[in-house]
Structures are given as C-alpha cells and as structure tokens.
Amino acid sequence: MSRDLIRDALLLSLAQLYQKDPRQFLTLSRQTIDSSLAREVIAQLRIDGFIEEDMRGVIRLTARGYRDYRNDPLPYAFRN
C-alpha cells in the first residue's frame, strides 16, 4: 500500500469521525499500528499538526487538520 493511499484513507476516516464529534479519538487496528509505513504517515501528520495522538494507535484530527482537509479536494479513489 502506498504512503499517499494510507494518508488519504486515514484522513477520510478521521474527517468523518470529526464531523460527528471533534473530541472523539479513532483507535487504529493492530495491522495499522504494526505497519512501519503507516506509523511514518501518522508521525508526519502529527508533526504537521493534522492529528494528535492520545497514545500509540489512538488518534484524532485537530481543528487545523480538519480545516486543511476540507480545503483539499478528495483524491479520485475516495469520491462517490
């Protein structure tokens, strides 16, 4: 799986959760947590201020992350 696909899928899931409740965290699957590529993507999103991590594998979108996500068009693979 590519870095961009992991990033886009995470942001989509987090944005949907943020719309329901901005305070709620998403618990990632064991497979995602164990993936070094996914951990790199999560670390970069955290460094960029898009997400915050409560503990390893428990993340949520920040207000800045949600705002920036809404301003970026969805990748073709995730459009309805």
N, CA, C and O atoms as a Tinker XYZ file with bonds, in Angstrom:
   320  protein
     1  N      0.853000   -1.174000    0.000000    73     2
     2  CA     0.000000    0.000000    0.000000    64     1     3
     3  C      0.899000    1.238000    0.000000    63     2     4     5
     4  O      1.928000    1.265000    0.675000    81     3
     5  N      0.516000    2.224000   -0.736000    73     3     6
     6  CA     1.347000    3.417000   -0.857000    64     5     7
     7  C      1.123000    4.383000    0.301000    63     6     8     9
     8  O      0.083000    4.368000    0.960000    81     7
     9  N      2.105000    5.202000    0.522000    73     7    10
    10  CA     2.068000    6.223000    1.588000    64     9    11
    11  C      0.872000    7.161000    1.386000    63    10    12    13
    12  O      0.163000    7.482000    2.340000    81    11
    13  N      0.654000    7.598000    0.144000    73    11    14
    14  CA    -0.457000    8.519000   -0.132000    64    13    15
    15  C     -1.815000    7.872000    0.123000    63    14    16    17
    16  O     -2.730000    8.522000    0.628000    81    15
    17  N     -1.947000    6.602000   -0.222000    73    15    18
    18  CA    -3.210000    5.903000   -0.007000    64    17    19
    19  C     -3.489000    5.751000    1.487000    63    18    20    21
    20  O     -4.624000    5.939000    1.925000    81    19
    21  N     -2.479000    5.419000    2.264000    73    19    22
    22  CA    -2.633000    5.309000    3.715000    64    21    23
    23  C     -3.025000    6.662000    4.294000    63    22    24    25
    24  O     -3.941000    6.748000    5.112000    81    23
    25  N     -2.336000    7.715000    3.875000    73    23    26
    26  CA    -2.612000    9.067000    4.369000    64    25    27
    27  C     -4.042000    9.490000    4.042000    63    26    28    29
    28  O     -4.760000    9.995000    4.905000    81    27
    29  N     -4.448000    9.282000    2.794000    73    27    30
    30  CA    -5.785000    9.687000    2.373000    64    29    31
    31  C     -6.875000    8.894000    3.098000    63    30    32    33
    32  O     -7.899000    9.460000    3.481000    81    31
    33  N     -6.664000    7.605000    3.285000    73    31    34
    34  CA    -7.646000    6.773000    3.977000    64    33    35
    35  C     -7.764000    7.189000    5.446000    63    34    36    37
    36  O     -8.868000    7.262000    5.986000    81    35
    37  N     -6.642000    7.456000    6.078000    73    35    38
    38  CA    -6.671000    7.910000    7.474000    64    37    39
    39  C     -7.398000    9.243000    7.599000    63    38    40    41
    40  O     -8.255000    9.409000    8.467000    81    39
    41  N     -7.060000   10.181000    6.742000    73    39    42
    42  CA    -7.691000   11.498000    6.809000    64    41    43
    43  C     -9.190000   11.423000    6.544000    63    42    44    45
    44  O     -9.967000   12.135000    7.180000    81    43
    45  N     -9.597000   10.572000    5.619000    73    43    46
    46  CA   -11.023000   10.414000    5.342000    64    45    47
    47  C    -11.745000    9.866000    6.564000    63    46    48    49
    48  O    -12.787000   10.392000    6.956000    81    47
    49  N    -11.205000    8.817000    7.168000    73    47    50
    50  CA   -11.817000    8.230000    8.365000    64    49    51
    51  C    -11.864000    9.234000    9.515000    63    50    52    53
    52  O    -12.872000    9.349000   10.211000    81    51
    53  N    -10.774000    9.948000    9.703000    73    51    54
    54  CA   -10.712000   10.928000   10.785000    64    53    55
    55  C    -11.667000   12.098000   10.549000    63    54    56    57
    56  O    -12.280000   12.595000   11.493000    81    55
    57  N    -11.796000   12.537000    9.309000    73    55    58
    58  CA   -12.703000   13.648000    8.993000    64    57    59
    59  C    -14.150000   13.248000    9.230000    63    58    60    61
    60  O    -14.937000   14.040000    9.747000    81    59
    61  N    -14.506000   12.025000    8.856000    73    59    62
    62  CA   -15.874000   11.559000    9.093000    64    61    63
    63  C    -16.166000   11.492000   10.590000    63    62    64    65
    64  O    -17.253000   11.867000   11.028000    81    63
    65  N    -15.216000   11.025000   11.362000    73    63    66
    66  CA   -15.380000   10.961000   12.807000    64    65    67
    67  C    -15.443000   12.372000   13.407000    63    66    68    69
    68  O    -16.236000   12.628000   14.312000    81    67
    69  N    -14.610000   13.279000   12.902000    73    67    70
    70  CA   -14.575000   14.661000   13.391000    64    69    71
    71  C    -15.917000   15.345000   13.179000    63    70    72    73
    72  O    -16.359000   16.122000   14.026000    81    71
    73  N    -16.562000   15.066000   12.065000    73    71    74
    74  CA   -17.864000   15.680000   11.783000    64    73    75
    75  C    -18.914000   15.238000   12.796000    63    74    76    77
    76  O    -19.819000   16.004000   13.129000    81    75
    77  N    -18.797000   14.005000   13.287000    73    75    78
    78  CA   -19.747000   13.501000   14.287000    64    77    79
    79  C    -19.439000   14.056000   15.679000    63    78    80    81
    80  O    -20.340000   14.476000   16.405000    81    79
    81  N    -18.152000   14.050000   16.037000    73    79    82
    82  CA   -17.732000   14.519000   17.357000    64    81    83
    83  C    -16.239000   14.846000   17.313000    63    82    84    85
    84  O    -15.416000   13.932000   17.297000    81    83
    85  N    -15.877000   16.118000   17.292000    73    83    86
    86  CA   -14.471000   16.516000   17.180000    64    85    87
    87  C    -13.593000   16.047000   18.338000    63    86    88    89
    88  O    -12.368000   16.029000   18.216000    81    87
    89  N    -14.204000   15.669000   19.454000    73    87    90
    90  CA   -13.427000   15.237000   20.618000    64    89    91
    91  C    -13.119000   13.744000   20.622000    63    90    92    93
    92  O    -12.312000   13.273000   21.423000    81    91
    93  N    -13.764000   13.004000   19.724000    73    91    94
    94  CA   -13.624000   11.555000   19.729000    64    93    95
    95  C    -12.324000   11.100000   19.052000    63    94    96    97
    96  O    -11.919000   11.649000   18.028000    81    95
    97  N    -11.688000   10.098000   19.639000    73    95    98
    98  CA   -10.473000    9.521000   19.088000    64    97    99
    99  C    -10.803000    8.269000   18.280000    63    98   100   101
   100  O    -11.806000    7.602000   18.537000    81    99
   101  N     -9.967000    7.961000   17.321000    73    99   102
   102  CA   -10.074000    6.763000   16.498000    64   101   103
   103  C     -9.010000    5.777000   16.951000    63   102   104   105
   104  O     -7.833000    6.127000   17.041000    81   103
   105  N     -9.414000    4.556000   17.234000    73   103   106
   106  CA    -8.463000    3.513000   17.605000    64   105   107
   107  C     -8.119000    2.730000   16.344000    63   106   108   109
   108  O     -8.988000    2.139000   15.703000    81   107
   109  N     -6.847000    2.740000   16.010000    73   107   110
   110  CA    -6.381000    2.066000   14.802000    64   109   111
   111  C     -6.285000    0.563000   15.012000    63   110   112   113
   112  O     -6.118000    0.094000   16.138000    81   111
   113  N     -6.390000   -0.179000   13.934000    73   111   114
   114  CA    -6.286000   -1.633000   14.007000    64   113   115
   115  C     -4.853000   -2.054000   14.334000    63   114   116   117
   116  O     -3.909000   -1.294000   14.118000    81   115
   117  N     -4.704000   -3.248000   14.847000    73   115   118
   118  CA    -3.374000   -3.781000   15.155000    64   117   119
   119  C     -2.511000   -3.827000   13.887000    63   118   120   121
   120  O     -1.313000   -3.549000   13.939000    81   119
   121  N     -3.119000   -4.174000   12.762000    73   119   122
   122  CA    -2.391000   -4.231000   11.495000    64   121   123
   123  C     -1.826000   -2.859000   11.133000    63   122   124   125
   124  O     -0.688000   -2.761000   10.673000    81   123
   125  N     -2.594000   -1.821000   11.332000    73   123   126
   126  CA    -2.135000   -0.469000   11.041000    64   125   127
   127  C     -1.024000   -0.054000   12.000000    63   126   128   129
   128  O     -0.012000    0.511000   11.586000    81   127
   129  N     -1.221000   -0.337000   13.268000    73   127   130
   130  CA    -0.213000    0.012000   14.277000    64   129   131
   131  C      1.116000   -0.689000   14.001000    63   130   132   133
   132  O      2.184000   -0.113000   14.209000    81   131
   133  N      1.044000   -1.929000   13.534000    73   131   134
   134  CA     2.249000   -2.718000   13.284000    64   133   135
   135  C      2.946000   -2.370000   11.966000    63   134   136   137
   136  O      4.078000   -2.794000   11.733000    81   135
   137  N      2.284000   -1.612000   11.116000    73   135   138
   138  CA     2.863000   -1.236000    9.822000    64   137   139
   139  C      3.823000   -0.057000    9.986000    63   138   140   141
   140  O      3.424000    1.020000   10.429000    81   139
   141  N      5.072000   -0.267000    9.627000    73   139   142
   142  CA     6.047000    0.826000    9.744000    64   141   143
   143  C      5.688000    1.982000    8.816000    63   142   144   145
   144  O      5.898000    3.144000    9.164000    81   143
   145  N      5.156000    1.676000    7.653000    73   143   146
   146  CA     4.759000    2.732000    6.715000    64   145   147
   147  C      3.610000    3.562000    7.292000    63   146   148   149
   148  O      3.619000    4.790000    7.197000    81   147
   149  N      2.636000    2.898000    7.882000    73   147   150
   150  CA     1.520000    3.624000    8.499000    64   149   151
   151  C      2.011000    4.472000    9.664000    63   150   152   153
   152  O      1.550000    5.601000    9.834000    81   151
   153  N      2.927000    3.960000   10.463000    73   151   154
   154  CA     3.473000    4.731000   11.583000    64   153   155
   155  C      4.220000    5.972000   11.078000    63   154   156   157
   156  O      4.163000    7.028000   11.708000    81   155
   157  N      4.915000    5.847000    9.948000    73   155   158
   158  CA     5.591000    7.016000    9.362000    64   157   159
   159  C      4.577000    8.071000    8.949000    63   158   160   161
   160  O      4.771000    9.262000    9.192000    81   159
   161  N      3.495000    7.625000    8.322000    73   159   162
   162  CA     2.441000    8.554000    7.883000    64   161   163
   163  C      1.821000    9.249000    9.089000    63   162   164   165
   164  O      1.624000   10.464000    9.075000    81   163
   165  N      1.516000    8.487000   10.127000    73   163   166
   166  CA     0.923000    9.050000   11.342000    64   165   167
   167  C      1.878000   10.052000   11.985000    63   166   168   169
   168  O      1.462000   11.127000   12.416000    81   167
   169  N      3.148000    9.698000   12.046000    73   167   170
   170  CA     4.142000   10.607000   12.633000    64   169   171
   171  C      4.214000   11.910000   11.846000    63   170   172   173
   172  O      4.289000   12.986000   12.440000    81   171
   173  N      4.193000   11.829000   10.537000    73   171   174
   174  CA     4.273000   13.046000    9.716000    64   173   175
   175  C      3.016000   13.903000    9.893000    63   174   176   177
   176  O      3.109000   15.127000    9.983000    81   175
   177  N      1.850000   13.269000    9.943000    73   175   178
   178  CA     0.607000   14.015000   10.168000    64   177   179
   179  C      0.632000   14.700000   11.530000    63   178   180   181
   180  O      0.142000   15.819000   11.676000    81   179
   181  N      1.200000   14.032000   12.521000    73   179   182
   182  CA     1.310000   14.622000   13.861000    64   181   183
   183  C      2.276000   15.806000   13.841000    63   182   184   185
   184  O      1.978000   16.855000   14.413000    81   183
   185  N      3.414000   15.651000   13.199000    73   183   186
   186  CA     4.404000   16.728000   13.100000    64   185   187
   187  C      3.812000   17.936000   12.371000    63   186   188   189
   188  O      4.071000   19.082000   12.740000    81   187
   189  N      3.019000   17.669000   11.337000    73   187   190
   190  CA     2.402000   18.747000   10.553000    64   189   191
   191  C      1.215000   19.396000   11.260000    63   190   192   193
   192  O      0.671000   20.386000   10.771000    81   191
   193  N      0.812000   18.851000   12.400000    73   191   194
   194  CA    -0.287000   19.432000   13.164000    64   193   195
   195  C     -1.666000   18.992000   12.720000    63   194   196   197
   196  O     -2.662000   19.588000   13.130000    81   195
   197  N     -1.748000   17.961000   11.890000    73   195   198
   198  CA    -3.044000   17.487000   11.402000    64   197   199
   199  C     -3.739000   16.579000   12.403000    63   198   200   201
   200  O     -4.968000   16.567000   12.473000    81   199
   201  N     -2.978000   15.821000   13.176000    73   199   202
   202  CA    -3.571000   14.910000   14.140000    64   201   203
   203  C     -2.880000   15.048000   15.488000    63   202   204   205
   204  O     -1.774000   15.577000   15.598000    81   203
   205  N     -3.564000   14.559000   16.498000    73   203   206
   206  CA    -2.938000   14.408000   17.801000    64   205   207
   207  C     -3.131000   12.954000   18.205000    63   206   208   209
   208  O     -4.104000   12.308000   17.816000    81   207
   209  N     -2.202000   12.461000   18.979000    73   207   210
   210  CA    -2.219000   11.059000   19.376000    64   209   211
   211  C     -2.339000   10.981000   20.890000    63   210   212   213
   212  O     -1.489000   11.499000   21.615000    81   211
   213  N     -3.396000   10.332000   21.363000    73   211   214
   214  CA    -3.616000   10.168000   22.794000    64   213   215
   215  C     -2.608000    9.167000   23.353000    63   214   216   217
   216  O     -1.975000    9.409000   24.381000    81   215
   217  N     -2.473000    8.053000   22.664000    73   215   218
   218  CA    -1.464000    7.038000   22.935000    64   217   219
   219  C     -1.240000    6.320000   21.621000    63   218   220   221
   220  O     -1.976000    6.542000   20.660000    81   219
   221  N     -0.256000    5.480000   21.567000    73   219   222
   222  CA     0.044000    4.813000   20.305000    64   221   223
   223  C     -1.205000    4.126000   19.757000    63   222   224   225
   224  O     -1.813000    3.287000   20.421000    81   223
   225  N     -1.573000    4.501000   18.528000    73   223   226
   226  CA    -2.705000    3.885000   17.857000    64   225   227
   227  C     -4.054000    4.491000   18.168000    63   226   228   229
   228  O     -5.077000    3.981000   17.712000    81   227
   229  N     -4.082000    5.569000   18.935000    73   227   230
   230  CA    -5.334000    6.254000   19.265000    64   229   231
   231  C     -5.163000    7.717000   18.864000    63   230   232   233
   232  O     -4.465000    8.477000   19.536000    81   231
   233  N     -5.808000    8.104000   17.762000    73   231   234
   234  CA    -5.574000    9.417000   17.164000    64   233   235
   235  C     -6.885000   10.142000   16.887000    63   234   236   237
   236  O     -7.954000    9.533000   16.831000    81   235
   237  N     -6.778000   11.457000   16.715000    73   235   238
   238  CA    -7.911000   12.249000   16.252000    64   237   239
   239  C     -7.385000   13.416000   15.432000    63   238   240   241
   240  O     -6.228000   13.820000   15.551000    81   239
   241  N     -8.254000   13.934000   14.612000    73   239   242
   242  CA    -7.944000   15.080000   13.771000    64   241   243
   243  C     -7.988000   16.345000   14.618000    63   242   244   245
   244  O     -8.857000   16.488000   15.478000    81   243
   245  N     -7.071000   17.245000   14.382000    73   243   246
   246  CA    -7.107000   18.546000   15.048000    64   245   247
   247  C     -8.016000   19.474000   14.248000    63   246   248   249
   248  O     -8.377000   19.173000   13.111000    81   247
   249  N     -8.377000   20.589000   14.844000    73   247   250
   250  CA    -9.199000   21.571000   14.120000    64   249   251
   251  C     -8.470000   22.037000   12.863000    63   250   252   253
   252  O     -9.080000   22.190000   11.805000    81   251
   253  N     -7.163000   22.262000   12.985000    73   251   254
   254  CA    -6.371000   22.662000   11.820000    64   253   255
   255  C     -6.368000   21.567000   10.759000    63   254   256   257
   256  O     -6.501000   21.849000    9.568000    81   255
   257  N     -6.219000   20.329000   11.189000    73   255   258
   258  CA    -6.226000   19.208000   10.259000    64   257   259
   259  C     -7.540000   19.093000    9.516000    63   258   260   261
   260  O     -7.562000   18.837000    8.312000    81   259
   261  N     -8.638000   19.284000   10.236000    73   259   262
   262  CA    -9.951000   19.218000    9.598000    64   261   263
   263  C    -10.143000   20.362000    8.606000    63   262   264   265
   264  O    -10.648000   20.156000    7.503000    81   263
   265  N     -9.743000   21.554000    9.001000    73   263   266
   266  CA    -9.871000   22.724000    8.116000    64   265   267
   267  C     -9.058000   22.517000    6.834000    63   266   268   269
   268  O     -9.554000   22.767000    5.736000    81   267
   269  N     -7.822000   22.064000    6.976000    73   267   270
   270  CA    -6.983000   21.837000    5.803000    64   269   271
   271  C     -7.518000   20.691000    4.950000    63   270   272   273
   272  O     -7.460000   20.752000    3.722000    81   271
   273  N     -8.034000   19.654000    5.591000    73   271   274
   274  CA    -8.605000   18.526000    4.862000    64   273   275
   275  C     -9.803000   18.979000    4.029000    63   274   276   277
   276  O     -9.935000   18.592000    2.868000    81   275
   277  N    -10.668000   19.791000    4.616000    73   275   278
   278  CA   -11.849000   20.275000    3.883000    64   277   279
   279  C    -11.468000   21.137000    2.693000    63   278   280   281
   280  O    -12.195000   21.161000    1.701000    81   279
   281  N    -10.358000   21.839000    2.762000    73   279   282
   282  CA    -9.927000   22.709000    1.675000    64   281   283
   283  C     -9.230000   21.960000    0.547000    63   282   284   285
   284  O     -9.088000   22.489000   -0.556000    81   283
   285  N     -8.792000   20.723000    0.818000    73   283   286
   286  CA    -8.151000   19.909000   -0.215000    64   285   287
   287  C     -9.206000   19.028000   -0.872000    63   286   288   289
   288  O    -10.044000   18.449000   -0.181000    81   287
   289  N     -9.175000   18.920000   -2.199000    73   287   290
   290  CA   -10.131000   18.030000   -2.859000    64   289   291
   291  C     -9.808000   16.568000   -2.532000    63   290   292   293
   292  O     -8.649000   16.198000   -2.345000    81   291
   293  N    -10.852000   15.760000   -2.469000    73   291   294
   294  CA   -10.653000   14.329000   -2.225000    64   293   295
   295  C     -9.938000   13.677000   -3.405000    63   294   296   297
   296  O    -10.187000   14.036000   -4.556000    81   295
   297  N     -9.064000   12.736000   -3.132000    73   295   298
   298  CA    -8.451000   12.000000   -4.234000    64   297   299
   299  C     -9.533000   11.234000   -4.992000    63   298   300   301
   300  O    -10.570000   10.896000   -4.421000    81   299
   301  N     -9.302000   10.967000   -6.238000    73   299   302
   302  CA   -10.269000   10.312000   -7.098000    64   301   303
   303  C    -10.765000    8.996000   -6.500000    63   302   304   305
   304  O    -11.945000    8.670000   -6.624000    81   303
   305  N     -9.889000    8.245000   -5.863000    73   303   306
   306  CA   -10.227000    6.930000   -5.331000    64   305   307
   307  C    -11.297000    7.004000   -4.246000    63   306   308   309
   308  O    -11.968000    6.003000   -3.996000    81   307
   309  N    -11.480000    8.150000   -3.592000    73   307   310
   310  CA   -12.411000    8.257000   -2.476000    64   309   311
   311  C    -13.674000    9.040000   -2.818000    63   310   312   313
   312  O    -14.519000    9.251000   -1.949000    81   311
   313  N    -13.814000    9.467000   -4.049000    73   311   314
   314  CA   -15.028000   10.204000   -4.443000    64   313   315
   315  C    -16.168000    9.234000   -4.682000    63   314   316   317
   316  O    -15.961000    8.091000   -5.089000    81   315
   317  N    -17.383000    9.713000   -4.419000    73   315   318
   318  CA   -18.572000    8.874000   -4.636000    64   317   319
   319  C    -18.938000    8.842000   -6.085000    63   318   320
   320  O    -19.911000    8.188000   -6.461000    81   319
